C-alpha cells in the first residue's frame, strides 16, 4: 500500500506542478518545487491557499500528504484537499477520494471516496492515474 501511495504521489507531483512557467506566485512556486526547494514552494503557495486559490490549496494538500517542505500530515492534507475539492478542483477531488478510500487523515469511508472520485470523473478526470 505504501509503494502504491508513493507512486500515486510521485505522479501527482509531476502533474500538479507541470505548469508552464510565466510570471507569478504559482509559477514561482512551481519553479521552486521543480528545483527541489520545497520550503520555498510552501512559502509561496501558502498565502495563495489561505486566500482561497483552489489550485494552491490542492498543491499545498499534496505537499502535506508527502511531507515536502512541511511535516507530513495526512489530516492537514485532507483539510487543504477538501477546501480545493469543494471549489470544484478535480485533482483535489480525486486526491480526497484517495484519502477516504485508504483512510489516510480521515476515517476510511468508501462511499465518501466514491463520491469524490465521481465528482472528479464528471470533470473528465481520469481515475486510473491518481495524482
C-alpha positions as CSV (number, residue, x, y, z in Angstrom):
1,X,0.0,0.0,0.0
2,X,2.9,2.4,0.8
3,X,4.5,1.7,-2.5
4,X,1.2,2.5,-4.3
5,X,0.8,5.7,-2.3
6,X,4.4,6.8,-3.2
7,X,3.8,6.1,-6.9
8,X,0.5,8.0,-6.8
9,X,2.2,10.9,-5.0
10,X,5.0,11.0,-7.5
11,X,2.7,11.1,-10.4
12,X,0.6,13.8,-8.6
13,X,3.8,15.8,-8.2
14,X,4.6,15.8,-11.9
15,X,1.1,16.7,-12.9
16,X,0.3,19.2,-10.2
17,X,3.5,21.2,-10.8
18,X,4.0,20.8,-14.5
19,X,2.6,24.2,-15.4
20,X,4.3,26.4,-18.0
21,X,6.4,29.0,-16.2
22,X,5.4,32.5,-16.7
23,X,5.4,35.2,-14.0
24,X,3.5,35.0,-10.8
25,X,3.5,33.3,-7.4
26,X,2.1,30.0,-8.5
27,X,4.6,29.8,-11.3
28,X,7.4,30.8,-8.9
29,X,6.2,28.0,-6.5
30,X,6.2,25.6,-9.4
31,X,9.8,26.5,-10.3
32,X,10.8,26.2,-6.6
33,X,9.1,22.8,-6.3
34,X,10.6,21.5,-9.5
35,X,14.1,22.5,-8.3
36,X,13.5,20.7,-5.1
37,X,13.2,23.8,-2.9
38,X,10.0,22.6,-1.2
39,X,10.3,25.0,1.7
40,X,10.2,27.9,-0.8
41,X,7.3,26.3,-2.7
42,X,5.3,26.0,0.5
43,X,6.1,29.6,1.4
44,X,4.8,30.8,-2.0
45,X,1.8,28.6,-2.2
46,X,0.5,29.0,1.4
47,X,-0.6,32.6,1.1
48,X,-2.5,31.8,-2.1
49,X,-4.1,28.8,-0.5
50,X,-5.1,30.9,2.5
51,X,-6.7,33.4,0.2
52,X,-8.9,30.6,-1.3
53,X,-7.0,29.7,-4.5
54,X,-8.1,26.2,-5.2
55,X,-5.0,25.2,-7.3
56,X,-2.8,26.4,-4.4
57,X,-4.9,24.6,-1.9
58,X,-4.6,21.4,-3.9
59,X,-0.8,21.8,-4.2
60,X,-0.4,22.5,-0.5
61,X,-2.5,19.4,0.3
62,X,-0.2,17.4,-1.9
63,X,2.9,18.7,-0.1
64,X,1.4,17.9,3.3
65,X,0.5,14.4,2.1
66,X,4.1,13.9,1.1
67,X,6.0,15.9,3.7
68,X,7.5,18.2,1.2
69,X,8.6,21.5,2.7
70,X,6.3,20.7,5.7
71,X,6.0,18.0,8.3
72,X,4.0,15.1,6.7
73,X,0.4,15.4,8.0
74,X,-2.4,13.5,6.4
75,X,-5.1,15.4,8.3
76,X,-3.8,18.7,7.1
77,X,-3.6,17.3,3.6
78,X,-7.2,16.4,3.8
79,X,-8.1,19.8,5.0
80,X,-6.5,21.5,2.0
81,X,-7.8,18.9,-0.5
82,X,-11.3,19.4,0.9
83,X,-11.1,23.2,0.5
84,X,-10.0,22.9,-3.1
85,X,-12.4,20.0,-3.9
86,X,-15.4,21.9,-2.6
87,X,-14.4,24.6,-5.2
88,X,-14.5,22.0,-7.9
89,X,-10.8,21.3,-8.3
90,X,-10.8,17.8,-10.0
91,X,-7.3,16.9,-8.8
92,X,-8.2,17.7,-5.2
93,X,-11.5,15.8,-5.5
94,X,-9.6,12.7,-6.8
95,X,-6.9,13.1,-4.0
96,X,-9.7,13.4,-1.4
97,X,-11.3,10.3,-2.8
98,X,-7.9,8.5,-2.4
99,X,-7.6,9.7,1.2
100,X,-11.1,8.5,2.1
101,X,-10.5,5.2,0.2
102,X,-7.3,4.5,2.1
103,X,-8.3,6.1,5.4
104,X,-5.4,8.5,5.4
105,X,-6.1,11.6,7.5
106,X,-9.8,10.6,7.8
107,X,-11.8,7.6,8.8
108,X,-11.9,5.2,5.9
109,X,-15.2,5.7,4.1
110,X,-15.7,4.0,0.7
111,X,-18.9,5.8,0.0
112,X,-17.3,9.2,0.5
113,X,-14.3,8.1,-1.6
114,X,-16.7,7.2,-4.5
115,X,-18.5,10.5,-4.1
116,X,-15.3,12.5,-4.6
117,X,-14.0,10.2,-7.4
118,X,-17.3,10.6,-9.2
119,X,-17.1,14.4,-9.0
120,X,-13.6,14.3,-10.4
121,X,-14.6,11.9,-13.1
122,X,-17.6,14.2,-14.1
123,X,-15.0,16.8,-15.0
124,X,-13.1,14.3,-17.2
125,X,-10.5,13.5,-14.5
126,X,-9.1,10.1,-15.2
127,X,-9.3,7.9,-12.2
128,X,-6.8,5.3,-13.5
129,X,-3.9,7.6,-12.6
130,X,-4.3,9.2,-9.2
131,X,-2.3,12.3,-8.5
